[in-house]
């Protein structure tokens, strides 16, 4: 497995197409029914990215936010911060009202920085945007792990 120092020499563009297909996107004015349909459109869909007509990233709807909308009573149990976060999910009627701010990366972002964001924020994936903030893909933790394993195997084969 590649060490953290070695991973810093690679960037998002080196790994993001290992597993990830184009992420699921939706427009801000879409109703709840469209959000739920988009959320089940792919087996690995954990996020729906809210975008403008030209695909500029506005925000994200996480699968947990969709669950909060479906199970409002259940979601109200817990800590005060979680309850306050659930209130917006309870009253939301469009993607724009349900979405939250999305952290994002570019293709040139080093893998150690991506990993740091994923770990710090408790996320499994991040949207990848171009210089105009248009969404061009998604990078997930499993891609970074797979890349590290592949590079390690390649290095071991070279030393034999």
Secondary structure as GFF3:
##gff-version 3
##sequence-region A 1 160
A	DSSP	alpha_helix	4	7	.	.	.	ID=ss1
A	DSSP	alpha_helix	12	15	.	.	.	ID=ss2
A	DSSP	beta_strand	24	27	.	.	.	ID=ss3
A	DSSP	alpha_helix	32	39	.	.	.	ID=ss4
A	DSSP	beta_strand	47	51	.	.	.	ID=ss5
A	DSSP	beta_strand	57	62	.	.	.	ID=ss6
A	DSSP	alpha_helix	63	70	.	.	.	ID=ss7
A	DSSP	alpha_helix	72	75	.	.	.	ID=ss8
A	DSSP	alpha_helix	80	91	.	.	.	ID=ss9
A	DSSP	alpha_helix	95	98	.	.	.	ID=ss10
A	DSSP	beta_strand	104	105	.	.	.	ID=ss11
A	DSSP	alpha_helix	111	121	.	.	.	ID=ss12
A	DSSP	beta_strand	125	129	.	.	.	ID=ss13
A	DSSP	beta_strand	135	140	.	.	.	ID=ss14
A	DSSP	alpha_helix	141	159	.	.	.	ID=ss15
###
